[in-house]
Amino acid sequence: MTEQAKSSEPQAGPALSVVGPGDGETIVLGTTRMRVLEDGSHTGHRLAIAESVLAPHTQGPPQHRHAQHDEGFYILSGTVRFTVGNDDHDAMAGTLVIVPPGTPHTFANLTDQPAVMLSTFTPDLYVQYFRDLQAAFADGRPPTRQAGIDAMSRYATEPAAHRA
């Protein structure tokens, strides 16, 4: 076989990843249930994806900013309030919200119905934060604000100034 023929043969690449409806890693964070669909292990750590179910009246994390990753949220059902700086945005099903690095943000489900959203993290850096946070919930009590801030800091994330 010639060198040219060898180089045109298909090259082995990453294996296809298929995550079924009941599959994925489950992470429970108080009243939020996350299902990690891709933790970055199949994407060269370029992308992670999670589905989150926010129970009614769920307050999200303190407003924060990421230094090294973009975060995307696609609302599958319900309504999620995103607060970016001092501005509130109510995102209904079918809405996509993209948060670039450095943008202060938080989210909450203020309604009487559950809300479901698909989140992306590029790169996958932040998935381990959720695992760490779940471990902090393990004793049955929510972690302190400082414990949450400490966990965020390990993943290039810091709290943003509170709303004025």
Wavefront OBJ file of the C-alpha trace (Angstrom):
o trace
v 0.000 0.000 0.000
v 1.361 3.450 -0.839
v 1.821 6.203 1.744
v -0.959 8.171 0.016
v -3.390 5.263 0.360
v -2.525 4.828 4.039
v -3.208 8.488 4.827
v -6.628 8.421 3.154
v -7.905 5.516 5.271
v -10.427 6.493 7.962
v -8.740 7.360 11.254
v -10.066 6.129 14.585
v -11.661 9.026 16.440
v -13.557 9.488 19.667
v -16.265 6.932 20.307
v -19.853 7.961 19.752
v -21.666 8.770 22.991
v -25.370 8.008 23.353
v -27.131 8.811 26.628
v -30.626 7.396 26.944
v -33.590 8.871 28.843
v -32.748 7.065 32.096
v -28.985 7.329 31.756
v -26.424 9.860 32.903
v -24.986 10.819 36.250
v -27.541 12.212 38.720
v -26.509 15.068 40.997
v -28.955 16.337 43.619
v -28.403 19.857 44.924
v -31.163 20.623 47.412
v -34.332 21.166 45.371
v -32.485 20.917 42.049
v -31.921 17.577 40.333
v -29.258 17.473 37.635
v -28.564 14.773 35.101
v -25.106 15.051 33.561
v -25.478 13.961 29.946
v -21.872 14.674 28.943
v -19.135 15.465 31.447
v -16.546 16.304 28.805
v -14.992 12.854 28.654
v -16.318 12.292 25.102
v -15.613 15.809 23.805
v -11.961 16.265 24.691
v -13.237 18.414 27.597
v -14.488 21.078 25.172
v -18.160 20.704 26.120
v -20.296 19.383 28.975
v -24.107 19.155 28.986
v -26.567 18.712 31.860
v -30.320 18.648 32.256
v -31.595 20.346 35.406
v -35.017 20.190 37.024
v -35.661 23.120 39.339
v -38.485 22.531 41.805
v -41.046 25.328 42.255
v -39.709 28.288 44.252
v -36.071 27.231 43.900
v -33.533 29.955 44.481
v -30.427 29.491 42.417
v -26.811 30.106 43.326
v -25.544 33.494 44.458
v -24.859 35.772 41.509
v -21.444 34.814 40.146
v -19.116 35.091 37.171
v -17.015 32.479 35.433
v -13.519 33.418 34.255
v -12.874 30.479 31.938
v -16.077 29.073 30.524
v -19.248 29.973 28.700
v -22.519 28.704 30.099
v -25.649 28.138 28.053
v -29.201 27.448 29.211
v -32.025 26.203 26.992
v -35.389 26.192 28.772
v -37.288 22.983 28.006
v -40.319 23.656 30.231
v -41.470 26.184 32.797
v -40.033 29.641 33.334
v -36.617 30.475 34.763
v -35.694 33.961 35.960
v -32.151 34.938 35.001
v -30.607 37.882 36.785
v -27.668 39.423 34.975
v -26.210 42.264 36.988
v -29.302 44.263 37.973
v -31.457 43.092 35.048
v -34.047 40.310 35.286
v -35.020 38.174 32.301
v -37.866 35.652 32.501
v -37.014 32.825 30.109
v -39.891 30.588 29.061
v -39.762 27.230 27.291
v -37.947 27.557 23.981
v -35.631 30.339 25.190
v -31.837 30.100 24.948
v -29.649 32.118 27.320
v -25.871 32.289 26.724
v -23.646 33.659 29.482
v -20.087 34.502 28.356
v -17.134 34.525 30.756
v -17.077 37.500 33.118
v -20.833 38.121 33.025
v -22.436 38.238 36.498
v -25.504 35.975 36.582
v -27.798 33.754 38.569
v -31.123 32.023 37.976
v -34.166 30.863 39.934
v -37.541 29.224 39.458
v -39.966 31.629 41.129
v -43.092 29.888 39.823
v -45.433 27.222 41.219
v -44.373 24.735 38.505
v -41.109 22.833 37.997
v -38.753 24.196 35.350
v -36.448 22.070 33.199
v -33.396 23.407 31.401
v -30.535 22.018 29.394
v -27.180 23.587 30.312
v -23.919 23.634 28.405
v -20.463 24.375 29.779
v -17.634 25.163 27.351
v -15.145 23.953 28.301
v -16.387 21.292 30.738
v -14.646 22.832 33.765
v -17.779 23.420 35.868
v -19.214 19.876 36.014
v -16.835 18.963 38.837
v -18.137 21.961 40.819
v -21.589 20.360 40.892
v -20.088 17.079 42.086
v -18.241 18.925 44.847
v -21.388 20.809 45.830
v -23.381 17.567 46.014
v -20.773 16.189 48.419
v -21.271 19.299 50.575
v -25.045 18.530 50.699
v -24.324 14.940 51.817
v -24.956 15.617 55.514
v -28.545 16.650 54.730
v -28.045 20.392 55.156
v -27.311 22.963 52.461
v -23.682 24.064 52.420
v -22.842 27.434 53.914
v -22.416 30.403 51.589
v -18.670 30.284 52.255
v -18.478 26.570 51.361
v -20.205 27.360 48.052
v -17.813 30.244 47.376
v -14.831 28.026 48.204
v -16.093 25.362 45.768
v -16.669 27.969 43.037
v -13.142 29.329 43.444
v -11.667 25.932 42.538
v -13.294 26.276 39.082
v -12.349 29.838 38.089
v -15.627 31.265 39.402
v -16.246 34.018 41.925
v -19.290 35.686 43.492
v -20.435 38.871 41.801
v -21.432 41.999 43.691
v -24.956 41.833 45.045
v -27.753 43.710 43.317
v -27.951 47.409 44.137
l 1 2 3 4 5 6 7 8 9 10 11 12 13 14 15 16 17 18 19 20 21 22 23 24 25 26 27 28 29 30 31 32 33 34 35 36 37 38 39 40 41 42 43 44 45 46 47 48 49 50 51 52 53 54 55 56 57 58 59 60 61 62 63 64 65 66 67 68 69 70 71 72 73 74 75 76 77 78 79 80 81 82 83 84 85 86 87 88 89 90 91 92 93 94 95 96 97 98 99 100 101 102 103 104 105 106 107 108 109 110 111 112 113 114 115 116 117 118 119 120 121 122 123 124 125 126 127 128 129 130 131 132 133 134 135 136 137 138 139 140 141 142 143 144 145 146 147 148 149 150 151 152 153 154 155 156 157 158 159 160 161 162 163 164
